[in-house]
Amino acid sequence: MRLLKNLSLSVYRPFLDLRYLLIGVLLAMPLRFIGVFTGTFIFGYFLKCGLTAFDSKLPSFYPIKETFTQGFFASIIFLIFFLPFLIYKVIFLNSLNLNFINYPIISFWRSLSFAPDILGPFWYLILFVGLCLFLLCDSIYPIALLLFATKGKFRAAFDRKQIVSLFTLEYFLVKILMLIVSVLFAAVYLGLVFRYQNTLPSLAILSYFLISAFSSYTIGVISYTAFGRIFGKKLKNLK
C-alpha cells in the first residue's frame, strides 16, 4: 500500500508544468553525439526530482552547470555499481544476446565468452546468477545516487552501511512497474511502425524519437520521484 501511495503521488509529476515536459522530451531525444551531453544533463535533473520528491513543484533545470555536473558524477557512480554485472556479462553472458546494458567495449572481449553447448546445464545457472546480479545492482544504485546527491560528496555513494540500512525491496518494485510501462510505450511505437512503415515511413521514424523521448523523460521523473520519497521516508525513520 505504501508503494502504491508513493507511485500515485509521483505519477502526475512530469505533467505539472508543460514547459518542463516539452524541454525534458527534447533533451531526452535519442540523438547521436549530442545525446551524450543531453543525456548526462537529464540524468542530473532526474536526481533533482529525487531530492525534491516531496515538493509540490518540479525542480528547475537551472543552474545548468550544476545539473550537468551532478549528472556526470551520477553516471560514473552508475557505471561503478554496474561494473560487477558488466564483468560477469563479459565473461559468461556475451554469447547470449542479453541487451541489459550495451557497451562497445564488450565486443573486444568475445574471446572470453563461453558458449552454452560447452557448459551444458551449468549455462542456465550462470544465466540465473547473472540475472540476480543485475537485479541487485539495479536495486542498489538509486540509493547510492540519492546519498551522493543528498550529501554532495562522491564517496557518500559508497557508504555500505548506509546503503544496507536504507535498502528496501520497494526500489526493485518501482523498477519492475516502470519496466512494464516502458514495454507498453514500446508496444505503441512498434504498432505505429508496423502500420506506417510502408505508407508513411517518416511518421514511423518520428514516432520513434517522440515516444522514446517522452517515455524516457516521464519514466525518469516518476521513478526518481518515487525513489526520493522512499529514500526520504527511510532516512527519516533511521534518525
BAFI-3210 file (N, C-alpha, C; in Angstrom, 3 decimals, decimal comma, padded with zeros to 6 digits):
// residues 239
n [1|2|3|4|5|6|7|8|9|10|11|12|13|14|15|16|17|18|19|20|21|22|23|24|25|26|27|28|29|30|31|32|33|34|35|36|37|38|39|40|41|42|43|44|45|46|47|48|49|50|51|52|53|54|55|56|57|58|59|60|61|62|63|64|65|66|67|68|69|70|71|72|73|74|75|76|77|78|79|80|81|82|83|84|85|86|87|88|89|90|91|92|93|94|95|96|97|98|99|100|101|102|103|104|105|106|107|108|109|110|111|112|113|114|115|116|117|118|119|120|121|122|123|124|125|126|127|128|129|130|131|132|133|134|135|136|137|138|139|140|141|142|143|144|145|146|147|148|149|150|151|152|153|154|155|156|157|158|159|160|161|162|163|164|165|166|167|168|169|170|171|172|173|174|175|176|177|178|179|180|181|182|183|184|185|186|187|188|189|190|191|192|193|194|195|196|197|198|199|200|201|202|203|204|205|206|207|208|209|210|211|212|213|214|215|216|217|218|219|220|221|222|223|224|225|226|227|228|229|230|231|232|233|234|235|236|237|238|239]
n.u [000,831|001,962|003,887|002,267|001,031|003,214|003,859|001,483|001,519|003,628|003,288|001,926|003,670|005,515|003,835|003,150|004,076|003,878|005,825|008,243|007,875|007,938|010,565|012,015|011,380|012,530|015,229|015,613|015,682|016,753|019,484|022,464|025,838|025,340|023,513|024,893|025,651|023,202|021,860|023,372|022,882|020,071|019,965|021,100|019,056|016,978|017,905|017,621|014,862|014,465|015,572|013,806|011,437|009,231|008,205|005,745|006,107|007,921|011,491|013,904|015,620|017,836|020,693|022,394|025,032|025,475|023,488|024,303|026,862|026,184|024,788|026,869|028,660|026,853|026,480|028,980|028,977|026,839|027,911|030,022|028,651|027,383|029,474|030,330|028,319|028,717|031,289|030,792|028,991|030,612|032,379|030,755|028,152|028,172|027,883|025,214|022,423|021,821|020,573|020,823|022,485|024,325|027,584|030,198|032,786|032,523|032,499|035,139|035,891|035,028|036,343|036,547|034,162|031,936|030,453|027,032|026,762|029,115|029,208|026,895|024,282|025,066|025,016|022,496|022,423|024,461|023,319|021,125|022,402|023,648|021,423|020,338|022,439|022,366|019,812|020,264|022,256|020,749|018,822|020,178|021,686|020,043|019,830|022,480|022,960|021,181|022,185|024,644|023,690|022,272|024,168|026,150|028,675|031,011|032,036|030,099|028,267|029,190|028,978|028,680|027,323|025,258|023,880|023,009|021,355|019,410|018,257|015,517|012,952|011,218|012,388|013,169|010,655|009,487|011,122|010,381|007,680|007,975|009,366|007,400|005,725|007,457|007,590|004,990|004,994|006,857|005,397|003,393|004,919|006,013|003,650|002,861|005,003|004,814|002,408|002,700|005,134|005,481|003,678|003,845|006,741|008,252|006,655|006,809|009,492|009,541|007,776|009,283|011,362|009,849|008,201|010,137|011,622|009,629|008,803|011,227|011,731|009,362|009,158|011,603|011,343|009,129|010,090|012,401|011,237|009,608|011,639|012,948|011,000|010,736|013,351|013,623|011,723|012,644|015,173|014,462|013,215|015,387|016,730]
n.v [-001,202|001,260|001,599|001,868|004,248|006,016|005,852|006,745|009,383|010,217|009,812|011,810|013,888|014,537|015,994|018,367|020,837|022,046|023,274|022,357|019,693|019,684|020,676|018,688|016,397|017,091|017,201|014,552|013,241|010,611|011,208|011,102|011,663|014,492|013,579|012,390|014,464|015,778|013,647|013,180|015,563|015,434|013,259|014,295|016,046|014,292|013,331|015,632|015,689|013,525|014,499|016,512|015,273|015,454|017,904|020,171|021,258|021,015|020,637|023,149|023,383|024,850|025,770|025,300|024,297|023,097|021,095|019,537|018,729|017,226|015,187|014,080|013,014|011,271|009,471|008,234|006,970|005,250|003,548|002,383|000,914|-000,911|-002,299|-004,907|-006,553|-006,048|-007,067|-009,736|-010,264|-009,894|-012,054|-014,385|-014,089|-012,985|-014,364|-014,790|-012,902|-010,706|-007,835|-006,093|-004,017|-002,208|-001,939|-000,791|-001,759|-004,349|-005,934|-006,358|-008,373|-010,865|-013,214|-014,211|-015,298|-017,992|-020,648|-021,855|-024,585|-025,708|-025,442|-026,701|-027,845|-026,133|-023,662|-022,470|-022,000|-020,120|-018,080|-017,478|-016,577|-014,332|-012,766|-012,315|-010,857|-008,579|-007,554|-007,014|-004,987|-003,111|-002,456|-001,305|000,917|003,321|004,169|004,751|006,883|008,819|009,192|010,351|012,701|013,893|014,356|015,579|014,621|012,611|010,187|009,450|007,908|005,359|004,379|001,705|000,809|002,663|002,274|-000,384|-000,099|001,565|000,129|-001,333|-003,441|-001,967|-000,236|-001,970|-002,937|-000,625|-000,318|-002,599|-002,036|000,301|-000,763|-002,306|-000,261|000,899|-001,145|-001,043|001,476|000,879|-001,021|000,556|002,161|000,197|-000,711|001,532|001,670|-000,773|-000,292|002,025|001,896|001,361|002,997|005,590|006,244|008,275|009,096|006,869|006,960|009,421|008,869|007,080|008,699|010,583|009,041|007,539|009,588|010,836|008,749|008,213|010,601|010,999|008,559|008,630|010,905|010,127|007,719|008,556|010,396|008,709|007,066|009,006|009,641|007,195|006,904|009,250|008,862|006,519|007,324|009,245|007,663|006,337|008,177]
n.w [000,000|000,781|-001,205|-003,483|-002,849|-002,890|-005,603|-006,786|-005,996|-007,402|-010,092|-011,489|-011,617|-013,821|-015,445|-014,333|-015,181|-018,321|-019,861|-018,812|-019,388|-022,193|-022,670|-021,333|-022,861|-025,313|-024,554|-023,941|-026,326|-028,438|-029,711|-031,672|-030,586|-029,574|-027,806|-025,730|-024,062|-023,521|-022,385|-020,081|-018,756|-018,357|-016,688|-014,396|-013,805|-013,197|-010,767|-009,255|-009,172|-007,515|-005,133|-004,524|-004,037|-002,336|-002,794|-004,122|-006,577|-009,698|-009,874|-010,895|-014,074|-013,947|-011,853|-014,926|-015,183|-012,684|-012,673|-014,854|-013,982|-011,735|-012,995|-014,466|-012,505|-011,353|-013,434|-013,514|-011,010|-011,413|-013,427|-011,992|-010,042|-011,659|-012,642|-011,619|-012,731|-015,466|-015,873|-015,299|-017,327|-019,572|-019,316|-019,115|-020,313|-022,813|-025,221|-025,344|-026,483|-024,578|-023,978|-021,664|-020,787|-023,053|-024,154|-026,174|-025,637|-024,836|-027,085|-027,669|-026,037|-026,696|-026,948|-024,422|-023,796|-023,000|-024,668|-024,668|-025,350|-024,520|-021,748|-021,009|-018,869|-016,817|-017,867|-017,578|-014,876|-014,680|-016,188|-014,547|-012,205|-013,244|-013,913|-011,362|-010,268|-011,849|-011,152|-008,470|-008,590|-009,950|-008,111|-006,021|-006,874|-007,083|-004,407|-003,786|-005,559|-004,578|-002,028|-002,671|-003,958|-001,891|000,170|-001,219|-001,708|-003,381|-002,398|-000,615|-001,918|-001,746|000,756|002,530|004,842|005,157|002,757|003,025|005,287|004,276|002,307|000,579|-000,724|-002,166|-004,015|-006,028|-006,829|-007,846|-010,067|-011,551|-012,128|-013,645|-015,754|-016,952|-017,834|-019,690|-021,583|-022,541|-023,771|-025,771|-027,189|-028,281|-029,973|-031,738|-032,869|-034,355|-036,138|-037,608|-038,809|-040,367|-041,708|-044,396|-045,818|-044,633|-043,924|-042,729|-040,623|-038,992|-038,225|-036,896|-034,823|-033,346|-032,253|-030,769|-029,013|-027,668|-026,410|-024,885|-023,191|-021,878|-020,462|-018,864|-017,433|-016,128|-014,423|-012,874|-011,724|-010,234|-008,542|-007,055|-005,991|-004,458|-002,546|-001,207|-000,276|001,300|003,347|004,513|005,369|007,237|009,166|010,197|011,661]
ca.u [000,000|002,843|004,496|001,245|000,831|004,364|003,736|000,333|001,919|004,751|002,961|001,438|004,685|006,060|002,845|002,814|004,436|004,012|007,097|009,268|007,624|008,434|012,029|012,509|011,244|013,546|016,535|015,679|015,700|017,892|020,313|023,871|026,833|024,800|022,749|025,763|025,605|021,831|021,531|024,023|022,160|018,746|020,218|021,238|017,735|016,222|018,362|016,953|013,479|014,524|015,848|012,640|010,298|008,088|007,752|004,564|006,531|009,105|012,710|014,340|016,772|018,955|021,745|022,704|026,331|025,306|022,692|025,150|027,915|025,553|024,515|028,153|029,119|025,858|026,760|030,157|028,519|026,014|028,804|030,767|027,763|027,064|030,717|030,328|027,465|029,343|032,389|030,156|028,413|031,728|032,971|029,838|026,870|028,286|027,424|023,770|022,074|021,113|020,859|020,513|023,274|025,223|028,759|031,045|033,990|032,234|032,806|036,564|036,150|034,250|037,165|036,392|032,821|031,782|029,215|026,133|026,943|030,298|028,898|025,747|023,260|025,579|024,736|021,277|022,808|025,224|022,339|020,331|023,271|023,819|020,177|020,265|023,449|021,836|018,707|020,848|022,869|019,679|018,041|021,030|022,275|019,279|020,183|023,808|022,836|020,500|023,150|025,579|023,015|021,867|025,327|027,035|030,014|031,097|032,283|028,886|027,561|029,788|028,855|027,980|026,416|024,074|023,157|022,323|020,291|018,364|017,740|014,194|012,517|010,365|013,141|013,073|009,271|009,304|011,809|009,564|006,497|008,410|009,720|006,121|005,301|008,355|007,158|003,755|005,412|007,491|004,330|002,754|005,856|006,071|002,375|002,908|005,995|004,259|001,263|003,027|006,487|005,448|002,912|004,379|007,961|008,695|005,871|007,357|010,750|009,190|007,164|010,366|012,017|008,930|007,779|011,322|011,942|008,529|008,857|012,451|011,585|008,286|009,517|012,703|010,819|008,279|010,932|013,249|010,363|009,255|012,860|013,195|010,022|011,124|014,625|013,413|010,995|013,534|016,226|013,826|012,975|016,668|017,237]
ca.v [000,000|002,423|001,739|002,400|005,655|006,744|005,910|007,584|010,770|010,500|009,599|013,033|014,947|015,048|016,790|019,560|022,017|021,640|023,783|021,407|018,452|019,888|020,754|017,368|015,490|017,496|016,792|013,088|012,690|009,702|011,727|010,726|012,668|015,474|012,830|012,102|015,633|015,997|012,517|013,441|016,671|014,997|012,363|015,185|016,595|013,224|013,328|016,771|015,251|012,672|015,321|017,367|014,368|015,832|019,240|020,191|021,751|020,406|021,430|023,891|022,872|025,724|026,193|024,255|023,695|022,235|019,935|018,702|018,148|016,183|014,076|013,472|012,169|010,203|008,476|007,474|006,102|004,218|002,588|001,652|-000,061|-001,961|-002,931|-006,362|-007,211|-005,928|-008,037|-011,056|-010,370|-010,047|-013,387|-015,513|-013,902|-012,252|-015,147|-014,602|-011,534|-010,124|-006,413|-005,328|-002,800|-002,425|-001,083|-001,264|-002,440|-005,780|-006,627|-006,692|-009,437|-012,044|-014,416|-014,695|-015,838|-019,434|-020,997|-022,711|-026,012|-026,166|-025,511|-027,584|-027,385|-025,063|-022,394|-021,889|-021,488|-018,899|-017,085|-017,105|-015,776|-013,048|-012,012|-011,890|-009,818|-007,378|-007,033|-006,453|-003,702|-002,213|-002,051|-000,592|002,170|004,539|004,593|005,356|008,180|009,760|009,513|011,301|013,976|014,472|014,812|016,361|014,038|011,440|008,978|009,092|006,891|004,045|004,092|000,416|000,718|003,468|001,620|-001,556|000,350|002,240|-000,764|-001,920|-004,015|-001,005|000,263|-003,013|-002,986|000,549|-000,653|-003,558|-001,332|001,212|-001,616|-002,644|000,956|001,025|-002,139|-000,517|002,522|000,201|-001,661|001,630|002,529|-000,889|-000,711|002,604|001,305|-001,809|000,242|003,109|001,816|001,344|004,129|006,850|005,904|009,417|009,073|005,789|007,451|010,478|008,242|006,501|009,756|011,215|008,102|007,220|010,738|011,040|007,692|008,380|011,720|010,787|007,443|009,090|011,787|009,315|006,772|009,213|010,965|007,585|006,716|010,059|009,509|006,000|007,234|010,259|008,278|005,546|008,082|009,889|006,635|005,916|009,236]
ca.w [000,000|000,845|-002,527|-004,387|-002,489|-003,412|-007,061|-007,144|-005,772|-008,298|-011,499|-012,117|-011,501|-015,093|-016,169|-013,550|-015,954|-019,720|-020,381|-018,398|-020,132|-023,562|-022,618|-020,950|-024,005|-026,288|-024,033|-023,887|-027,687|-028,639|-030,795|-031,575|-030,190|-028,635|-026,809|-024,584|-023,177|-023,057|-021,508|-018,796|-018,129|-017,905|-015,563|-013,250|-013,480|-012,519|-009,378|-008,619|-008,915|-006,334|-003,953|-004,247|-004,231|-001,505|-003,182|-004,996|-007,886|-010,291|-009,694|-012,071|-014,807|-013,587|-012,784|-015,908|-014,875|-011,515|-013,074|-015,709|-013,140|-010,928|-013,905|-014,840|-011,403|-011,195|-014,485|-013,075|-009,917|-012,055|-014,085|-010,957|-009,412|-012,626|-013,089|-011,390|-013,726|-016,784|-015,910|-015,372|-018,663|-020,500|-019,194|-019,257|-020,999|-024,062|-026,358|-025,403|-026,844|-023,443|-024,082|-020,459|-020,954|-024,183|-024,235|-027,285|-025,158|-024,668|-028,333|-027,682|-025,082|-027,083|-026,772|-023,052|-023,612|-023,081|-025,363|-023,886|-025,633|-023,796|-020,326|-020,802|-017,916|-015,971|-018,530|-017,012|-013,563|-014,944|-016,619|-013,371|-011,337|-013,922|-013,775|-009,958|-010,087|-012,498|-010,349|-007,250|-008,958|-010,376|-006,938|-005,072|-007,337|-006,751|-003,043|-003,867|-006,227|-003,693|-000,966|-003,278|-004,194|-000,607|000,936|-002,073|-001,691|-004,242|-001,600|000,117|-002,701|-001,492|002,189|002,549|005,985|004,847|001,668|003,592|006,196|003,504|001,266|000,683|-001,995|-002,873|-005,171|-007,057|-007,312|-008,710|-011,312|-012,293|-012,633|-014,714|-016,888|-017,604|-018,550|-020,842|-022,569|-023,136|-024,708|-026,901|-027,959|-029,062|-031,041|-032,724|-033,571|-035,351|-037,158|-038,479|-039,533|-041,295|-042,235|-045,861|-046,347|-044,090|-043,172|-041,924|-039,389|-038,167|-037,649|-035,950|-033,641|-032,552|-031,479|-029,828|-027,976|-026,866|-025,576|-023,932|-022,180|-021,083|-019,536|-017,884|-016,555|-015,284|-013,376|-011,989|-010,985|-009,242|-007,524|-006,178|-005,251|-003,478|-001,458|-000,449|000,363|002,334|004,497|005,142|006,042|008,387|010,169|010,775|012,551]
c.u [000,877|003,486|003,513|000,983|001,973|004,275|002,603|000,659|003,045|004,337|002,499|002,528|005,266|005,121|002,418|003,064|004,703|005,304|008,232|009,113|008,187|009,953|012,632|012,457|012,293|014,942|016,720|015,669|016,934|018,729|021,767|024,719|026,270|024,015|023,572|025,661|024,199|021,391|022,137|023,284|020,815|018,867|020,371|019,908|016,869|016,611|017,744|015,508|013,428|014,726|014,651|011,345|009,044|007,564|006,561|004,906|007,736|010,326|013,094|015,499|018,038|019,426|022,216|024,010|026,208|024,544|023,522|026,227|027,369|025,252|025,774|028,645|028,141|026,083|027,947|029,770|027,700|026,892|029,579|029,895|027,376|028,303|030,753|029,481|028,110|030,501|031,829|029,599|029,487|032,234|031,991|028,674|026,975|027,803|025,903|023,488|021,222|021,429|020,385|021,217|024,275|026,364|029,674|032,243|033,776|032,625|034,277|036,884|035,400|035,036|037,043|035,059|032,811|030,444|028,368|026,372|028,183|029,970|027,707|024,753|023,733|025,297|023,515|021,538|023,560|024,293|021,528|021,142|023,472|022,592|020,022|021,247|022,979|020,743|019,211|021,461|021,792|018,857|018,843|021,445|021,404|019,587|021,517|023,738|022,196|021,365|024,162|024,933|022,639|023,049|026,307|028,460|030,016|031,230|031,049|028,096|028,048|029,837|028,010|026,968|025,119|023,232|022,361|021,146|019,129|017,721|016,345|013,792|011,632|011,074|013,013|011,670|008,946|009,935|010,969|008,354|006,859|008,842|008,466|005,610|006,150|007,952|005,882|004,069|006,024|006,451|003,607|003,637|005,885|004,782|002,335|003,871|005,415|003,107|001,662|004,409|006,538|004,762|003,472|005,628|008,462|007,941|006,385|008,644|010,470|008,597|008,215|011,004|011,096|008,545|008,949|011,644|010,884|008,580|010,083|012,287|010,542|008,623|010,661|012,226|009,979|009,131|011,711|012,439|009,953|010,460|013,114|012,253|010,360|012,372|014,419|012,729|011,873|014,625|015,686|013,596|014,245|017,205|016,580]
c.v [001,269|002,683|002,349|003,873|006,503|006,910|006,824|009,060|011,192|010,552|010,867|014,086|015,423|016,014|018,054|020,842|021,586|022,142|022,825|020,083|018,558|019,916|019,391|016,372|015,813|017,049|015,274|012,435|011,814|010,113|011,326|011,935|013,646|014,791|012,483|013,234|015,881|014,875|012,683|014,532|016,206|014,008|013,180|015,773|015,556|013,150|014,485|016,434|014,356|013,462|016,174|016,562|014,778|017,237|019,146|020,654|020,964|021,261|022,126|023,179|023,661|025,452|025,027|023,534|022,706|020,959|018,977|017,996|017,011|014,955|013,338|012,524|011,016|009,096|007,609|006,493|004,937|003,130|001,753|000,574|-001,182|-002,700|-004,434|-007,109|-007,175|-006,916|-009,453|-011,293|-010,599|-011,486|-014,495|-015,297|-013,277|-013,038|-015,203|-013,149|-010,914|-008,639|-005,643|-003,966|-003,076|-001,426|-001,647|-002,076|-003,938|-006,564|-007,039|-007,917|-010,730|-013,336|-015,000|-015,390|-017,352|-019,752|-021,928|-024,198|-026,577|-026,392|-026,399|-027,017|-026,268|-023,688|-021,700|-021,337|-020,169|-017,762|-016,569|-016,203|-014,382|-012,165|-011,482|-010,758|-008,503|-006,734|-006,405|-005,080|-002,666|-001,699|-001,189|000,784|003,416|005,076|005,319|006,750|009,222|010,124|010,551|012,674|014,680|015,089|015,641|015,869|012,742|010,156|008,538|007,996|005,479|003,711|002,835|000,302|001,478|002,814|000,433|-001,134|000,993|001,336|-001,282|-002,441|-003,064|-000,417|-000,705|-003,058|-001,791|000,290|-001,585|-002,871|-000,386|000,443|-001,998|-001,461|001,152|000,068|-001,675|000,590|001,896|-000,464|-000,638|002,015|001,461|-000,968|000,345|002,275|000,291|-001,279|001,230|002,991|001,819|002,572|005,475|006,565|007,047|009,479|008,010|006,235|008,511|009,902|007,618|007,553|010,326|010,288|007,729|008,344|010,957|010,002|007,839|009,469|011,428|009,659|007,834|009,956|010,995|008,407|007,467|009,969|009,879|007,145|007,724|009,976|008,307|006,291|008,197|009,703|007,293|006,254|008,749|008,888|006,194|006,940|009,188]
c.w [000,000|-000,503|-003,508|-004,121|-003,034|-004,924|-007,493|-006,976|-006,721|-009,761|-012,207|-012,271|-012,839|-015,813|-015,408|-014,332|-017,398|-020,348|-020,051|-019,141|-021,540|-023,590|-022,296|-022,089|-025,069|-025,849|-024,051|-025,264|-027,877|-029,848|-030,586|-031,200|-029,155|-027,521|-025,571|-023,567|-022,635|-022,117|-020,124|-018,032|-017,572|-016,753|-014,281|-012,827|-012,775|-011,040|-008,601|-008,280|-007,684|-005,057|-003,547|-004,346|-003,461|-001,827|-004,131|-006,406|-008,389|-010,011|-010,997|-012,768|-014,456|-012,158|-013,659|-015,572|-013,718|-011,867|-013,922|-014,896|-012,287|-011,770|-014,308|-013,748|-011,146|-012,220|-014,110|-011,967|-010,466|-012,681|-013,071|-010,323|-010,360|-013,116|-012,804|-012,414|-015,110|-016,938|-016,056|-016,771|-019,717|-020,503|-019,584|-020,218|-022,375|-025,272|-026,438|-025,751|-025,749|-023,386|-022,862|-020,554|-022,076|-024,147|-025,315|-026,823|-025,034|-025,915|-028,408|-026,825|-025,425|-026,891|-025,372|-022,816|-023,779|-023,715|-024,520|-024,109|-024,931|-022,320|-020,011|-019,803|-016,993|-016,567|-017,914|-015,613|-013,709|-015,351|-015,436|-012,437|-011,943|-013,791|-012,352|-009,682|-010,690|-011,645|-009,049|-007,527|-009,269|-009,200|-005,969|-005,566|-007,097|-005,353|-003,067|-004,499|-005,320|-002,486|-001,460|-003,435|-002,895|000,136|000,116|-002,107|-002,499|-003,439|-000,803|-000,606|-002,396|-000,004|002,352|003,687|005,722|003,763|002,185|004,463|005,451|002,463|001,606|-000,696|-002,795|-004,098|-006,340|-007,655|-008,210|-010,073|-012,180|-012,910|-013,770|-015,960|-017,672|-018,415|-019,803|-021,963|-023,277|-024,140|-025,962|-027,796|-028,838|-030,246|-032,131|-033,536|-034,655|-036,485|-038,138|-039,332|-040,628|-041,947|-043,761|-046,447|-045,905|-043,258|-042,296|-040,601|-038,435|-037,479|-036,586|-034,669|-032,744|-031,655|-030,408|-028,682|-027,073|-025,903|-024,500|-022,817|-021,293|-020,039|-018,462|-016,914|-015,625|-014,129|-012,376|-011,108|-009,885|-008,197|-006,533|-005,352|-004,133|-002,290|-000,579|000,374|001,529|003,568|005,240|005,939|007,303|009,526|010,880|011,769|013,921]
res [m|r|l|l|k|n|l|s|l|s|v|y|r|p|f|l|d|l|r|y|l|l|i|g|v|l|l|a|m|p|l|r|f|i|g|v|f|t|g|t|f|i|f|g|y|f|l|k|c|g|l|t|a|f|d|s|k|l|p|s|f|y|p|i|k|e|t|f|t|q|g|f|f|a|s|i|i|f|l|i|f|f|l|p|f|l|i|y|k|v|i|f|l|n|s|l|n|l|n|f|i|n|y|p|i|i|s|f|w|r|s|l|s|f|a|p|d|i|l|g|p|f|w|y|l|i|l|f|v|g|l|c|l|f|l|l|c|d|s|i|y|p|i|a|l|l|l|f|a|t|k|g|k|f|r|a|a|f|d|r|k|q|i|v|s|l|f|t|l|e|y|f|l|v|k|i|l|m|l|i|v|s|v|l|f|a|a|v|y|l|g|l|v|f|r|y|q|n|t|l|p|s|l|a|i|l|s|y|f|l|i|s|a|f|s|s|y|t|i|g|v|i|s|y|t|a|f|g|r|i|f|g|k|k|l|k|n|l|k]
***
